[in-house]
Amino acid sequence: MNFMDVLSNALRGAFGAEAAIYALAAVGLNLHFGFTGLLNFGHVGFMLVGAYGVAVSVSTWGLSLWVGLLIGIGCSIVLALILGIPTLRLRGDYLAIATIAGAEVLRYFYRSDWAAPITGGVYGLRQFANEFFALNPYSSNLELGPLLFSARNLWVMTVGWSLVVLTSLLVYLLVHSPWGRVLRAVREDELAARSLGKNVYAYKMQSLVLGGVIGGLAGALIAIATQSVNPDNFNPAVTFYLWAIMILGGASRILGPILGSIIFWFLATFLDSFLRNATASGLISPDVISGPDVGALRFVFVGLCLLLLMIYRPAGILGDPKELRLDVR
């Protein structure tokens, strides 16, 4: 078995485009949960409307990719308002129910026969991001020792990690402002914040909208990077990967989603590559693990690692146990 090949694949996964996109989405989720205490279990819904905002605008309506990006952001804002207006005055678990249900309703709506003329139904939409790749400044592949990145992937990585840095900087400035201090007060004790004259409902709504826009950007970048969207790719498992990433790095920490995404995808890619190499080389018998089982098993092992983390470091690598004591009323 070629261990260097396994390690190089893992490093590519840790710093690749997918890790950047998930880190970006986790930044938005961290604003919701880590800094405001909003139990958002349907963050993938924001990613879905952001992705389809781009895809439908270009493929179905013939608009520019950049107009589609604005439409995707607008759809994320509308979704946040639809979810937040009826639920943010209630207990936090109502928001959790509304978000996970809303994301699933959207997924089934986008894959329905009724919406198929616009969304492509179960087949989705493809080949709509040529404008983005036409701006690619990289003309050749990048080779860093055992690591090899294609020019196309390098361009997506550059944009993805740049957006992660910019949104993280924005969140840092916001949470260290008076607005951010109110968010922390809402998270710690909503009644105390309200007794000081703060409009808790408005602050929660602002956080939900802003985090949703960041999630929508991540969804748009997924669509652009793969040149395709399919509603079944935005299933509830994606949200729980984002929760794992956020908790792994540390909730309410600016660098938490970034570190969490790097470690999460390093482990997932390492295990995937290791198992495939082990079965191909005969180290593990194909009768024990077959090819289709590898994709599922890698997340089983990642889940076990996260389980150990929650036992011995429940606040995450960078987190503070006090941050878990949330008021979700």
URRA-V449531 format. One line per field, one symbol per residue. phi: phi as a letter, one per 30 degrees, with the letter a starting at -180 (. if undefined). psi: psi as a letter, one per 30 degrees, with the letter a starting at -180 (. if undefined). A space follows every 10 residues. Layout:
phi: ???
psi: ???
This chain:
phi: .ddddddddd ddddcddddd dddddddddd ddddcciddc cbdddddddd ddedddeddc ciddeddddd dddddddddd ddddedcddc dddddedddd dddddddddd cdddceecci iddibbhbcd ddddcdddcb dcccidcbcd dddddddddd dddddddddd dedddccedd ddedddddad ddddddjdde eddddddddd dddddddddd dddddchabb eddcceeddd dddddddedk dicededddd dddedddddd dddddddddd didcdeddbc edddeddddd dddddddddd dcbddjdcdc eddddcccd
psi: kjeeeeeeee eeeegaeeee eeeeefeeee eeeeffgkij ghffeeeeee efeeeeeeee fglleeeeee eeeeeeeeee eeeeeffffa lffeeeeeee eeeeeeeeef gleefefeff bffalligge eeffgjfkfl lkjibfkkkl eeeeeeeeee feeeeeeeee eeeefgleee eeeeeeeeje eeeefggkie eeeeeeeeee eeeeeeeeee eeeeefglkk effilfeeef eeeeeeeeej lgkefeeeee eeeefeeeee eeeeeeeeee fgekkffekl effeeeeefe eeeeeeeeef efifgleflk ffffikjg.
